[in-house]
Amino acid sequence: MDYKANTPIYLQVIDDIKRRILTGEIKLGDKLPSTRELAVQYTVNPNTAARIYNELEQCGLCYTKRGLGTFVSEDVHLIDTLKAELSSEMIETFVSGMTSLGFSKDEIINLIKNYHE
């Protein structure tokens, strides 16, 4: 976590958990750490950890079973949708940055094509 960044810590943690789910590091249906464990893991207040889980539940990425804990959603369609949204955001950030450096659309496309060669 970048404690000096303009992005609030709880949003950084949410983004990290989303990334870990989307990359398969955390599997669909996996049990997530308890609120206290999450607070320790990310060095945040337990109230912040509860807020993080609340936000993740609101977007459907996880759900809580009373007395059992919080689990990652098994909704593959939701995960695919989140992947598409995240990829669009990343592409927009990349293209915007490259454009601000003076690269044209064609130059950006050529750089991407040649990236793995």
C-alpha distances in whole Angstrom, upper triangle without the diagonal:
4,6,9,9,12,10,10,7,10,10,7,7,11,10,9,12,14,13,14,17,18,18,20,18,18,22,24,25,23,22,19,18,19,18,18,16,13,13,13,11,8,9,10,14,16,17,14,14,17,17,14,17,19,18,18,21,22,22,23,21,21,24,25,28,29,30,28,24,22,23,22,24,27,28,28,29,26,23,25,25,21,21,24,22,19,21,23,20,19,22,23,20,21,25,24,23,25,28,27,27,31,31,33,33,35,33,30,32,33,30,29,32,32,29,29,33
4,5,5,9,8,9,8,11,11,8,10,13,12,12,15,17,16,17,20,21,21,23,21,22,25,27,28,26,26,22,21,23,21,21,20,17,16,16,14,11,12,12,16,19,19,16,16,20,19,16,20,22,20,20,24,24,24,26,23,24,27,28,31,32,33,31,28,25,26,25,27,30,30,30,31,28,25,27,27,23,23,25,23,20,22,23,20,19,22,22,19,20,24,23,21,24,26,24,25,29,29,32,32,34,32,29,31,33,29,28,32,32,28,30,33
4,6,8,9,8,7,10,11,9,11,14,14,14,17,19,18,20,22,24,24,26,23,24,27,29,30,28,27,23,22,23,20,20,19,17,15,15,15,11,11,11,14,17,17,14,16,19,18,16,20,21,20,21,24,25,24,27,25,25,28,28,32,32,33,32,28,26,27,26,29,31,32,32,33,30,28,30,29,25,26,28,25,22,25,26,22,22,25,25,21,23,26,25,23,27,29,27,28,31,32,35,35,37,35,32,34,36,33,32,35,36,32,33,37
4,7,9,9,9,13,13,11,14,17,16,16,19,21,21,22,25,26,26,28,26,27,30,32,33,31,30,27,25,26,24,23,23,20,19,19,18,15,14,14,17,20,20,17,19,22,20,19,23,24,22,23,27,27,26,29,27,28,31,31,35,36,36,35,31,29,30,29,31,34,34,34,35,31,30,31,30,27,27,29,26,23,25,26,22,21,25,24,20,22,25,23,21,25,27,24,25,29,30,33,33,36,34,31,33,35,32,31,35,35,32,33,37
4,5,7,8,12,11,9,13,15,14,14,18,19,18,20,23,23,24,26,25,25,28,30,31,30,29,26,25,26,24,24,24,20,19,20,19,15,16,15,18,21,21,17,19,21,19,18,21,23,20,21,25,25,24,27,25,26,29,30,34,35,35,34,31,28,29,27,29,32,32,32,32,29,27,28,27,23,24,25,22,20,22,22,18,18,21,20,17,19,22,20,18,22,23,21,23,26,27,30,30,33,31,28,30,32,29,28,32,32,29,31,34
4,6,9,12,10,10,14,15,14,16,19,19,19,22,24,24,25,28,26,27,30,30,32,31,30,27,26,27,24,25,25,22,20,22,21,17,18,16,18,21,20,17,19,21,19,17,21,22,19,21,24,23,23,26,24,26,29,30,34,35,36,35,31,28,29,28,29,32,32,32,31,28,27,28,26,23,24,25,22,19,22,21,18,18,21,19,16,19,21,19,18,22,23,21,23,26,27,29,29,32,31,28,31,33,30,29,33,34,31,33,36
4,6,8,7,7,10,11,11,13,15,16,16,19,20,21,22,24,23,23,26,27,28,27,27,23,23,24,21,22,22,19,18,20,19,15,16,14,17,19,18,14,16,18,15,14,18,18,15,17,20,20,19,22,21,22,25,26,30,31,32,31,28,25,26,24,25,28,28,28,28,24,23,25,23,20,21,22,19,16,19,19,16,16,19,18,15,18,21,19,19,22,23,22,24,27,28,30,29,32,31,28,30,32,30,28,32,33,30,32,35
4,6,5,6,9,10,11,13,15,16,17,19,20,21,23,25,23,23,26,26,27,26,25,21,21,21,18,19,20,16,15,17,17,13,13,11,13,15,14,11,13,15,12,11,15,16,13,15,19,18,18,21,20,21,23,24,28,28,30,29,25,23,24,23,24,28,27,28,28,25,24,26,24,20,22,23,20,18,21,22,18,19,22,21,19,22,25,23,22,26,27,26,28,31,31,33,33,36,35,31,33,36,33,32,35,36,33,34,38
4,5,5,6,9,10,10,12,14,15,16,18,20,21,23,21,20,23,24,25,23,22,19,18,18,15,16,16,13,12,14,13,9,10,8,11,13,12,9,10,13,11,10,13,15,13,14,18,18,18,20,19,19,22,22,26,27,27,26,23,20,22,21,23,26,27,27,28,24,23,25,24,20,22,24,21,19,22,23,19,20,23,23,20,23,26,25,24,27,29,28,29,33,33,35,34,37,36,32,34,36,34,32,35,36,33,34,38
4,5,5,6,9,10,11,12,14,15,17,18,20,21,20,18,21,22,22,21,20,16,16,16,13,14,15,11,10,13,13,9,11,8,10,11,10,6,8,10,8,6,10,11,9,11,14,14,15,17,16,16,18,19,22,23,24,23,20,17,18,18,20,23,24,25,25,21,21,23,22,18,20,22,20,18,21,22,19,20,24,23,21,24,27,26,25,29,30,29,31,34,34,36,35,38,37,33,35,37,35,33,36,37,34,35,38
4,5,5,6,9,10,10,12,14,15,16,18,20,19,18,21,21,22,21,20,17,17,18,16,18,18,14,14,16,15,12,14,12,14,15,14,10,11,13,10,8,11,12,9,10,14,14,13,16,14,16,18,20,23,25,26,25,21,18,19,18,19,22,22,23,23,19,18,21,19,15,17,19,16,14,18,18,15,16,20,19,18,20,23,22,22,25,27,26,28,31,31,33,31,34,33,30,31,34,32,29,33,34,31,32,36
4,5,5,6,9,10,10,12,14,15,16,18,17,17,20,21,22,21,20,17,17,18,16,18,17,13,13,15,13,10,12,11,14,16,15,12,12,14,12,10,13,15,12,12,16,17,16,18,16,17,20,21,25,26,27,26,22,19,20,18,20,23,23,23,24,20,19,21,20,16,17,19,17,14,17,18,15,15,19,19,17,19,22,21,21,24,26,25,27,30,30,31,30,33,32,28,30,32,30,28,31,32,28,29,33
4,5,5,6,9,10,10,12,14,15,17,15,14,17,18,19,17,17,13,13,14,13,14,13,10,10,12,10,7,10,9,12,13,13,10,9,12,11,7,10,13,11,10,14,15,15,16,14,14,17,18,22,23,24,22,18,16,16,15,17,20,21,22,23,19,18,20,20,16,17,20,18,15,18,20,17,18,21,22,20,22,25,25,24,27,29,29,30,33,33,34,33,36,35,31,32,34,32,30,33,34,30,31,34
4,5,5,6,9,10,11,12,14,15,15,13,16,16,17,16,16,13,13,15,13,16,15,11,12,15,13,11,14,12,14,14,14,11,10,11,10,6,8,10,8,7,11,12,11,13,10,11,14,16,20,21,23,21,17,14,14,13,15,18,18,19,19,16,14,17,16,13,14,17,15,13,16,18,16,16,20,20,19,21,24,24,24,27,29,29,30,33,32,34,32,35,34,30,31,34,31,29,32,33,30,31,34
4,6,5,6,9,10,10,12,14,14,13,16,16,18,17,18,15,16,18,17,19,18,14,15,17,15,12,15,15,17,18,18,14,13,15,13,10,12,14,11,10,14,14,12,14,12,14,17,19,23,25,26,24,20,17,17,14,16,18,18,18,19,15,14,16,15,11,12,15,12,10,13,15,12,13,16,17,16,18,21,21,21,23,25,25,27,30,29,30,29,31,30,27,27,30,28,25,28,29,26,27,31
4,5,5,6,9,10,11,12,11,11,14,15,17,16,16,13,14,16,16,17,16,12,14,15,12,10,14,14,17,17,18,15,13,16,15,11,13,15,13,12,15,17,15,16,13,14,17,19,22,25,25,23,20,16,16,14,16,18,19,19,20,17,15,17,17,13,13,16,15,12,15,17,15,14,18,19,18,19,22,23,22,25,27,27,28,31,30,32,30,32,31,28,28,31,28,26,28,29,26,26,30
4,5,5,6,9,10,11,9,8,11,12,14,12,13,10,11,14,13,16,14,10,13,15,12,11,14,14,17,16,17,14,12,14,13,10,10,13,11,9,12,14,13,13,10,11,14,16,19,21,22,20,16,13,12,10,13,15,16,16,18,15,13,15,16,12,13,16,15,13,16,18,17,17,20,21,20,22,25,25,25,28,30,30,31,34,33,34,33,35,34,30,31,33,30,28,30,32,28,28,32
4,5,5,6,9,10,10,9,11,11,14,13,14,12,14,17,16,19,17,14,16,18,15,14,18,17,20,19,19,16,14,16,15,11,11,14,11,9,12,13,11,11,8,10,14,16,20,22,24,21,18,14,13,10,11,13,14,14,15,12,9,12,12,9,9,13,12,10,13,15,14,14,17,19,18,20,23,23,23,26,28,28,30,32,31,32,30,32,32,28,28,30,28,25,28,30,26,26,30
4,5,5,6,8,8,9,11,13,15,15,16,14,16,19,19,21,19,16,18,19,16,15,18,19,21,21,22,19,17,19,18,14,15,17,15,12,16,17,14,15,12,14,17,20,23,26,27,24,21,17,16,13,14,16,16,15,16,14,11,12,13,10,9,12,12,9,11,14,13,12,16,17,17,18,21,22,22,24,26,27,28,30,29,30,28,30,29,25,25,28,25,22,25,26,23,23,27
4,6,5,6,5,6,9,11,13,12,13,11,13,17,17,19,17,14,17,18,14,14,18,18,21,21,22,19,16,18,18,15,15,18,16,13,16,18,16,16,12,13,16,19,21,24,24,22,18,15,14,11,13,14,16,15,17,15,12,14,15,12,11,15,15,13,14,18,17,16,19,21,20,21,24,25,25,27,29,30,31,33,32,33,31,33,32,28,28,30,28,25,27,28,25,24,28
4,5,5,6,5,6,7,10,10,12,11,13,17,17,20,18,15,18,19,16,16,20,20,22,21,22,20,17,18,18,15,14,16,15,11,14,16,14,13,9,10,14,16,19,22,23,20,17,14,11,8,10,11,12,11,13,11,8,11,13,10,10,14,14,12,14,17,17,17,20,22,21,22,25,26,27,28,31,32,33,35,33,34,32,33,33,29,29,31,29,26,28,30,26,26,29
4,5,8,8,9,9,13,13,15,14,17,20,21,23,21,18,21,23,19,19,23,23,25,25,25,22,20,21,21,17,16,19,17,13,16,17,14,14,10,13,16,19,22,25,26,23,20,17,14,11,11,12,12,10,12,10,7,8,10,8,7,10,11,10,11,14,14,14,16,19,19,20,22,24,24,26,28,29,30,32,30,31,28,30,30,26,26,28,26,23,25,26,23,23,26
4,6,8,9,11,14,14,16,15,18,21,22,24,22,19,22,23,19,19,23,24,26,26,27,24,22,23,23,19,19,22,20,16,19,21,18,17,14,16,19,22,24,27,28,25,22,19,16,13,14,14,15,13,15,14,10,11,14,11,9,13,14,12,12,16,16,15,17,20,20,20,23,24,24,25,28,29,30,32,30,31,29,30,29,26,25,27,25,22,23,25,22,20,24
4,5,5,8,11,11,14,13,16,20,21,23,20,18,22,22,19,19,23,24,27,26,27,24,21,23,23,19,19,21,20,17,18,21,18,17,13,14,18,20,22,25,26,22,20,17,14,11,13,12,14,12,15,14,10,12,15,13,12,15,17,15,16,19,19,18,21,24,23,23,26,28,28,29,32,33,34,36,34,35,32,33,33,29,29,30,28,25,26,28,25,23,27
4,6,10,12,10,13,12,14,18,19,21,18,16,19,19,16,17,20,21,24,23,25,23,20,21,22,18,18,21,20,17,19,21,19,18,15,15,18,20,22,25,25,21,19,16,14,12,14,14,16,15,18,17,13,15,18,15,14,18,19,16,18,21,21,20,22,25,24,24,27,29,29,30,33,34,34,37,35,36,34,35,34,31,30,32,30,26,28,29,26,24,28
4,7,9,7,9,8,11,15,16,18,16,14,17,18,15,16,19,20,22,21,23,21,17,19,20,16,15,18,17,14,16,19,17,15,12,12,14,16,18,21,21,18,15,13,10,8,11,11,14,13,16,15,12,15,17,15,14,18,19,17,19,22,22,21,24,26,25,26,29,31,30,32,35,35,36,39,37,38,36,37,37,33,33,34,32,29,31,32,29,28,31
4,6,5,9,10,13,16,18,21,18,17,20,21,18,19,23,23,25,24,25,23,20,21,22,18,16,19,19,15,16,19,17,15,12,11,14,16,17,20,21,17,15,13,10,7,9,9,11,11,14,14,11,14,16,15,14,18,19,18,19,23,23,22,25,27,27,28,31,32,32,34,36,37,38,40,39,39,37,38,38,34,33,35,34,30,32,33,30,29,32
4,6,9,10,14,17,19,21,19,18,22,23,20,21,25,24,26,24,25,23,20,20,21,18,16,18,17,14,14,17,15,12,9,9,11,14,15,19,20,16,15,12,8,5,6,5,8,8,12,11,9,12,14,13,14,17,18,18,19,22,23,23,25,27,28,29,31,33,33,35,37,38,39,41,39,40,37,39,39,35,34,36,35,31,33,35,32,30,34
4,7,9,13,15,17,20,18,17,21,22,20,21,25,24,25,23,24,23,19,19,20,18,15,17,18,14,13,17,16,12,10,9,10,11,12,15,16,13,12,9,6,5,6,5,9,11,14,13,12,15,17,16,17,20,21,21,23,26,26,26,29,31,31,32,35,36,36,38,40,41,43,45,43,43,41,42,42,39,38,40,39,35,36,38,35,34,38
4,6,10,12,15,17,15,14,18,19,17,19,22,22,23,21,22,21,18,18,19,17,14,17,18,14,14,18,17,14,11,10,11,12,12,16,16,12,10,9,6,5,8,9,12,14,17,16,14,17,19,18,18,22,22,21,23,26,26,26,29,31,31,32,35,36,36,38,40,41,42,44,43,44,41,43,42,39,38,40,38,35,37,38,35,34,37
4,7,9,12,14,12,12,16,17,15,17,20,20,20,18,19,19,15,15,17,15,12,15,17,13,13,17,17,15,12,9,10,9,10,13,12,9,7,6,4,6,10,11,15,16,19,18,16,20,21,20,21,24,24,23,26,28,28,28,31,33,32,34,37,37,37,40,42,42,44,46,45,46,43,45,45,41,41,43,41,38,39,41,38,37,40
4,6,9,11,9,8,12,13,12,13,16,16,17,15,16,15,12,12,14,12,9,13,14,11,12,16,16,14,11,9,10,10,11,13,13,10,7,5,5,7,11,13,16,18,20,18,16,20,21,19,20,23,23,21,24,27,26,26,29,31,30,31,34,35,35,37,40,40,41,44,43,44,42,44,43,39,39,42,39,36,38,40,36,36,39
4,6,8,6,6,9,10,9,11,13,14,14,12,14,14,10,11,14,12,10,14,15,13,14,18,18,17,14,12,13,11,13,14,13,11,8,7,9,11,14,17,20,21,24,21,20,23,24,22,23,26,26,24,27,29,28,28,31,33,31,33,36,36,36,39,41,41,42,45,44,45,44,46,45,41,41,43,41,38,41,41,38,37,41
4,5,5,6,8,10,10,12,14,13,13,10,12,13,9,9,13,12,10,13,15,14,14,18,19,18,16,13,13,10,12,12,11,10,7,7,10,13,16,19,21,23,26,23,22,26,26,24,25,29,28,26,29,31,30,30,34,35,33,35,38,39,38,41,43,43,44,47,46,48,46,48,48,44,44,46,44,41,44,45,41,41,44
4,5,5,6,9,10,11,12,10,10,6,8,9,6,6,9,9,8,11,13,13,13,16,18,18,16,13,13,11,13,13,13,12,9,9,12,14,17,20,22,25,26,23,23,26,26,23,25,28,27,25,29,31,29,29,33,33,32,34,37,37,37,40,42,41,43,46,45,47,45,48,47,43,44,46,44,41,44,45,41,41,45
4,5,5,6,9,10,10,9,9,6,9,10,7,9,12,12,11,14,16,16,17,20,21,21,19,17,17,15,16,16,14,14,12,12,15,17,20,24,26,28,30,27,26,29,30,26,28,31,30,28,31,33,31,31,35,36,34,36,39,39,38,41,43,43,44,47,47,49,47,50,49,45,46,48,45,43,45,46,43,43,46
4,5,5,6,9,10,10,11,9,12,12,9,11,14,13,12,15,17,16,18,21,22,21,19,16,17,15,17,17,15,14,12,12,14,16,19,22,25,26,29,26,24,28,28,25,26,30,29,27,30,32,30,30,34,34,33,34,38,38,37,40,42,42,43,46,45,47,46,48,47,43,44,46,43,41,43,44,40,40,43
4,5,5,6,8,8,9,8,11,9,6,9,11,9,9,13,14,13,15,18,19,19,16,14,15,14,17,17,17,15,12,11,13,14,18,21,23,24,26,23,22,25,25,22,23,27,25,23,26,28,26,26,30,31,29,31,34,34,34,36,39,38,39,42,42,44,42,44,43,40,41,43,40,37,40,41,37,37,41
4,6,6,5,5,6,5,8,7,5,9,11,10,11,14,15,15,17,19,20,21,19,17,18,17,19,19,19,18,15,14,16,18,21,24,26,27,29,26,24,28,28,24,26,29,27,25,28,30,28,28,31,32,30,32,35,35,34,37,39,38,39,43,43,44,43,46,45,41,42,44,41,39,42,43,39,39,43
4,6,5,7,8,8,12,11,9,12,14,13,14,17,18,18,20,23,23,24,21,20,21,19,21,21,20,19,16,16,18,19,23,26,28,29,31,28,26,30,30,27,28,31,29,27,30,32,30,29,33,34,31,33,37,36,35,38,40,39,40,44,43,46,45,47,45,42,43,45,42,40,43,43,39,39,43
4,6,8,11,11,14,12,10,13,15,13,14,17,18,17,19,22,22,22,19,18,20,19,21,22,21,19,16,16,17,17,21,24,26,27,29,26,24,27,27,24,25,28,27,24,27,29,27,26,30,31,29,30,34,34,32,35,38,37,38,41,41,43,42,44,42,39,40,41,38,36,39,39,36,35,39
4,6,9,10,12,10,9,12,13,11,13,16,16,16,18,21,21,22,19,18,20,20,23,23,23,21,18,17,18,18,21,24,26,27,28,25,23,26,26,23,23,26,25,22,25,27,24,24,28,28,26,28,31,31,30,32,35,34,35,38,38,40,39,41,40,36,38,39,36,34,37,38,34,34,38
4,7,9,12,10,9,13,14,13,15,18,18,18,21,23,23,24,22,21,23,22,25,25,24,23,20,19,21,21,25,28,29,30,32,29,27,30,30,26,27,30,28,25,28,30,27,27,31,31,28,30,34,33,32,35,37,36,37,40,40,42,42,44,42,39,41,42,39,37,41,41,37,37,41
4,6,8,6,7,10,11,10,13,15,15,16,19,20,21,22,21,20,21,20,23,23,23,22,19,18,20,21,24,27,28,30,31,27,26,29,29,25,26,29,27,25,28,29,26,26,30,30,28,30,33,32,31,35,37,35,37,40,40,42,42,44,43,39,41,43,40,38,41,42,38,39,42
4,5,5,6,9,10,11,13,14,15,17,19,20,22,23,22,20,21,20,22,22,21,22,18,18,21,22,24,28,29,31,32,29,28,31,30,27,29,31,29,27,30,32,29,29,33,33,31,33,36,35,34,38,40,38,40,43,43,45,44,47,46,42,44,46,43,41,45,45,42,42,46
4,5,5,6,9,10,11,12,14,15,17,18,20,21,20,18,18,16,19,18,18,18,15,15,18,19,22,26,27,29,31,27,27,30,29,26,28,31,29,27,31,32,30,30,34,34,32,35,38,37,36,40,41,40,42,45,45,47,46,48,47,44,45,47,45,42,46,46,43,43,47
4,5,5,6,9,10,10,12,14,15,16,19,20,19,18,18,16,19,18,18,19,16,15,19,20,22,26,27,29,30,27,26,30,29,26,28,30,28,27,30,31,29,30,33,33,31,34,37,36,36,39,41,40,41,44,45,46,45,48,47,44,45,47,45,43,46,47,43,44,48
4,5,5,6,9,10,10,12,14,15,17,18,17,16,17,17,20,19,20,20,17,15,18,19,21,25,25,27,28,24,24,27,26,23,25,27,25,23,27,28,25,26,30,29,28,30,33,32,32,35,37,36,38,41,41,43,41,44,43,40,41,44,41,39,42,43,40,41,44
4,5,5,6,9,10,11,12,14,16,17,15,14,14,14,17,17,17,17,13,12,14,15,18,22,23,25,26,23,22,25,25,21,23,26,24,22,26,27,25,26,29,30,28,30,33,33,33,36,38,37,38,41,41,43,42,44,43,40,41,43,41,38,41,42,39,39,43
4,5,5,6,9,10,11,12,15,15,15,13,12,11,14,14,15,15,12,11,14,15,17,21,22,24,25,22,22,25,25,22,24,27,25,24,27,28,26,27,31,31,30,32,35,34,35,38,39,39,41,44,43,45,43,46,45,42,42,45,43,40,43,45,41,42,45
4,5,5,6,9,10,10,13,14,14,13,13,13,17,17,18,18,15,13,15,16,17,21,22,24,24,21,21,24,23,20,23,25,22,21,25,26,24,25,29,28,27,30,33,32,32,35,37,36,38,41,41,42,40,43,43,39,40,43,41,38,41,43,40,40,44
4,5,5,6,9,10,11,12,11,11,12,13,16,17,18,18,14,11,13,13,15,19,19,21,22,18,18,21,20,17,19,22,19,18,22,23,21,22,26,26,24,27,30,29,29,33,34,34,36,38,38,39,38,40,40,36,37,40,38,35,38,39,36,37,40
4,5,5,6,9,10,10,9,8,8,9,12,14,15,14,11,8,10,10,12,16,17,19,20,17,17,20,19,17,19,22,20,19,23,24,22,24,27,27,27,29,32,32,32,35,37,36,38,41,40,41,40,42,42,38,39,41,39,36,39,41,38,38,42
4,5,5,6,9,10,10,9,9,9,13,14,16,16,13,10,12,13,14,17,18,20,21,17,18,21,20,17,20,23,20,20,24,25,23,25,28,28,27,30,33,32,33,36,37,37,39,42,41,42,40,43,43,39,40,43,41,38,41,42,39,40,44
4,5,5,7,9,9,9,11,12,16,17,19,19,15,12,14,13,13,17,17,19,19,15,16,19,17,14,17,19,17,17,20,21,19,21,24,24,24,27,29,28,29,32,33,33,35,38,37,38,36,39,39,35,36,39,37,35,37,39,36,37,41
4,5,5,6,5,6,8,10,14,16,18,17,14,10,10,9,10,13,13,16,16,12,12,16,15,12,15,17,15,15,19,20,18,20,23,24,23,26,28,28,29,32,33,33,35,38,37,38,36,38,38,34,35,38,36,33,35,37,34,35,38
4,5,5,6,5,5,8,12,14,16,15,12,9,10,9,9,13,13,15,16,12,13,17,16,14,17,19,18,18,21,22,21,23,26,26,27,29,31,31,32,35,36,37,39,41,40,41,38,41,41,37,37,40,39,36,38,40,38,38,41
4,5,8,8,9,11,15,16,19,19,16,13,13,12,12,15,14,17,16,13,14,17,15,14,17,19,16,17,21,21,20,23,25,25,25,28,30,30,31,34,35,35,38,40,39,39,37,40,40,37,37,40,39,36,38,40,38,38,42
4,6,8,10,13,16,19,22,20,17,14,13,12,10,13,12,14,13,9,11,13,11,10,13,15,13,14,17,18,17,19,22,22,23,25,27,27,28,31,32,33,35,37,36,36,34,36,37,33,33,36,35,32,35,37,34,35,38
4,6,7,11,14,16,19,18,15,12,11,9,7,10,9,11,11,8,10,13,11,10,14,16,14,15,19,20,19,21,24,24,25,27,29,30,31,33,35,35,38,39,38,38,36,38,39,35,35,38,37,33,35,38,35,35,39
4,7,11,14,17,19,17,14,10,9,6,5,8,8,10,11,8,8,11,11,9,12,15,14,14,17,19,18,20,22,23,24,26,28,29,30,32,33,34,36,38,37,37,35,37,37,33,33,36,35,31,33,36,33,33,36
4,7,10,13,15,13,10,7,5,4,5,8,10,12,14,11,11,15,15,13,15,18,17,17,21,22,22,23,26,27,27,29,31,32,33,35,37,37,39,41,40,41,38,40,41,37,37,39,38,35,37,39,36,35,39
4,7,10,12,11,9,6,5,7,7,10,11,14,16,13,14,18,18,16,19,22,21,21,24,26,25,27,30,30,30,33,35,35,36,39,40,41,43,45,44,44,42,44,44,40,40,43,41,38,40,42,39,39,43
4,6,9,8,6,4,6,9,10,13,15,18,19,17,18,21,21,20,22,25,24,24,27,29,28,30,33,33,33,36,38,38,39,42,43,44,45,48,47,47,45,47,47,44,44,46,45,41,44,45,42,42,46
4,6,5,6,6,8,11,12,14,16,19,21,19,20,24,24,23,25,28,27,27,31,32,32,33,36,37,37,39,41,42,43,45,47,47,49,51,50,51,48,51,51,47,47,49,48,44,46,48,45,44,48
4,6,6,8,11,14,15,18,20,23,25,23,24,27,27,26,29,31,30,30,34,35,34,36,39,39,39,42,44,44,45,48,49,49,51,54,53,53,51,54,54,50,50,52,51,47,49,51,48,48,51
4,6,9,12,16,17,19,22,25,27,25,26,29,30,28,30,33,33,32,35,37,36,37,41,41,41,43,46,46,46,49,51,51,53,55,54,55,53,55,55,51,51,54,52,49,51,52,49,48,52
4,7,9,13,15,16,19,22,25,23,23,27,27,26,28,31,30,30,33,35,34,35,38,39,39,41,44,44,44,47,49,49,51,53,52,53,51,53,53,49,49,51,49,46,48,49,46,45,49
4,7,10,13,15,18,21,23,21,20,24,25,23,25,28,27,27,30,32,31,32,35,36,36,37,40,41,41,43,45,46,47,50,49,50,48,50,49,46,46,48,46,43,45,46,43,42,46
4,7,9,12,15,18,20,17,17,21,21,19,21,24,24,23,26,28,27,28,31,32,32,34,37,37,37,40,42,42,44,46,45,46,44,46,46,42,42,44,42,39,42,43,40,39,43
4,6,9,12,14,17,15,14,18,19,17,19,22,22,21,24,26,26,27,30,31,31,32,35,36,36,39,41,41,43,45,44,44,42,44,44,40,40,42,40,37,39,41,38,37,41
4,6,9,11,13,11,10,14,15,14,15,18,18,18,20,23,23,23,26,28,28,29,32,33,33,35,37,38,40,42,40,41,38,40,40,37,36,39,37,34,35,37,34,33,37
4,5,8,10,8,9,12,13,12,14,17,17,17,20,22,22,23,26,27,28,29,32,33,34,36,37,38,40,42,40,41,38,40,40,36,36,38,37,33,35,37,35,34,37
4,6,9,9,8,11,13,13,14,17,18,18,20,23,23,24,26,28,29,30,32,34,35,36,38,40,41,43,41,41,38,40,40,36,35,38,37,33,35,37,34,33,37
4,5,5,7,9,10,11,13,15,16,17,19,20,21,23,25,26,27,29,30,32,33,35,36,38,39,41,39,39,36,37,38,35,33,36,35,32,33,36,33,32,36
4,5,5,6,9,10,10,12,14,15,16,18,20,21,22,24,26,27,28,30,31,33,34,36,37,39,37,36,33,35,35,32,31,33,32,29,30,32,30,29,32
4,5,5,6,9,10,11,12,14,15,17,19,20,21,23,24,26,27,29,30,31,33,35,36,37,35,35,31,33,34,31,29,32,32,28,29,32,30,30,33
4,5,5,6,9,10,11,12,14,15,17,18,20,21,23,24,26,27,29,30,31,33,35,36,34,34,31,33,34,30,29,32,32,28,30,32,30,30,33
4,5,5,6,9,10,10,12,14,15,16,18,20,21,22,24,26,27,28,30,31,33,35,33,33,30,31,32,28,27,30,29,26,27,30,27,27,30
4,5,5,6,9,10,10,12,14,15,16,18,20,21,22,24,26,27,28,30,32,33,31,30,27,29,29,26,25,27,27,23,25,27,25,25,28
4,5,5,6,9,10,11,12,14,15,17,19,20,21,22,24,26,27,29,30,32,30,29,26,28,29,26,25,28,27,24,25,28,26,26,30
4,5,5,6,8,10,11,12,14,15,17,18,20,21,22,24,25,27,29,30,29,29,26,28,29,25,24,27,26,23,25,28,25,26,29
4,5,5,6,9,10,10,12,14,15,16,18,20,21,22,24,26,27,29,27,27,24,25,26,22,21,24,23,20,22,24,22,22,25
4,6,5,6,9,10,10,12,14,15,16,18,20,21,22,24,26,27,25,24,21,23,24,20,20,23,22,19,20,23,22,22,25
4,5,5,6,9,10,11,12,14,15,16,18,20,21,23,25,26,24,24,21,24,24,21,21,24,23,20,22,25,23,24,27
4,5,5,6,9,10,11,12,14,15,17,18,20,21,23,25,23,23,21,23,23,20,20,23,21,18,21,23,21,22,25
4,5,5,6,8,10,10,12,14,15,16,18,20,21,23,20,21,18,20,20,16,16,19,18,15,17,20,18,18,22
4,5,5,6,9,10,10,12,14,15,16,18,20,21,19,19,16,19,19,16,16,19,18,16,18,21,19,20,24
4,6,5,6,9,10,10,12,14,15,16,18,20,19,19,17,20,20,16,17,20,19,17,20,22,20,22,25
4,5,5,6,9,10,11,12,14,15,17,19,17,18,16,18,18,14,15,18,16,14,17,19,16,18,22
4,5,5,6,8,10,10,12,14,15,17,15,15,13,15,15,11,12,15,14,11,14,17,15,17,20
4,5,5,6,8,10,10,12,14,15,14,14,12,15,16,12,13,17,16,14,17,19,18,20,23
4,6,5,6,9,10,11,12,14,14,15,14,17,16,13,15,18,16,14,18,20,18,20,23
4,5,5,6,9,10,11,13,11,13,12,14,13,9,12,14,12,11,15,16,14,17,20
4,5,5,6,8,10,11,9,9,8,11,11,8,10,13,11,11,14,16,15,18,20
4,6,5,6,9,10,10,11,10,14,13,11,13,16,15,14,18,19,18,21,24
4,5,5,6,9,9,11,12,15,13,10,14,16,14,14,18,18,17,20,22
4,5,5,7,6,8,9,11,9,7,11,12,10,11,15,15,14,18,20
4,5,5,5,6,8,11,10,8,12,14,13,14,17,18,17,21,23
4,5,7,10,11,14,13,12,15,17,15,17,20,20,20,23,25
4,6,9,12,14,11,11,14,15,13,15,19,18,18,21,23
4,7,10,12,10,10,14,14,13,16,18,18,18,22,23
4,7,8,6,6,10,10,10,12,15,15,15,19,20
4,5,5,6,9,10,11,12,14,15,16,20,21
4,6,5,6,9,10,11,12,14,15,18,20
4,5,5,6,9,10,10,12,14,17,17
4,5,5,6,9,10,10,12,15,16
4,5,5,6,9,10,10,14,15
4,5,5,6,9,10,13,14
4,5,5,6,8,11,11
4,6,5,6,9,10
4,5,5,8,10
4,6,7,8
4,6,5
4,6
4
